[in-house]
Amino acid sequence: MIKTLCVNDSNMPESLEPELRVKKGKEYTVVAVYNRVQPGANLGLILLELDLEESNGPYSCFQVNRFRFKQKDIPELIELIKACEGLQDFDPVELIEEEVLTEEEIF
């Protein structure tokens, strides 16, 4: 499983219960990548530690741009992305442009 670090917990939906919100500086485990199909949306992450299905709300994942990844985990992340329905042709350069993947270890 891939570990990721939350770097942005701002502007979380008010309707999302506080205990289901990500926290800046906390490490999480990615279990799946979700193709967010609404216009202007980016990839979403499903996290082991926070089960959004419990919220009975409209949210099913967290925006990928809230997180950063270690270099060593990038190949596994790319495999998770390509396993997601509708993302087989996804270009990982898009994540670099969103600053999700960086050249430095940040945690």
Beta strands, then each sheet from edge to edge (+ up, - down):
strand 1: 2-6
strand 2: 27-34
strand 3: 44-47
strand 4: 62-63
strand 5: 67-69
sheet 1: 4+ 3- 2+ 1- 5+
end
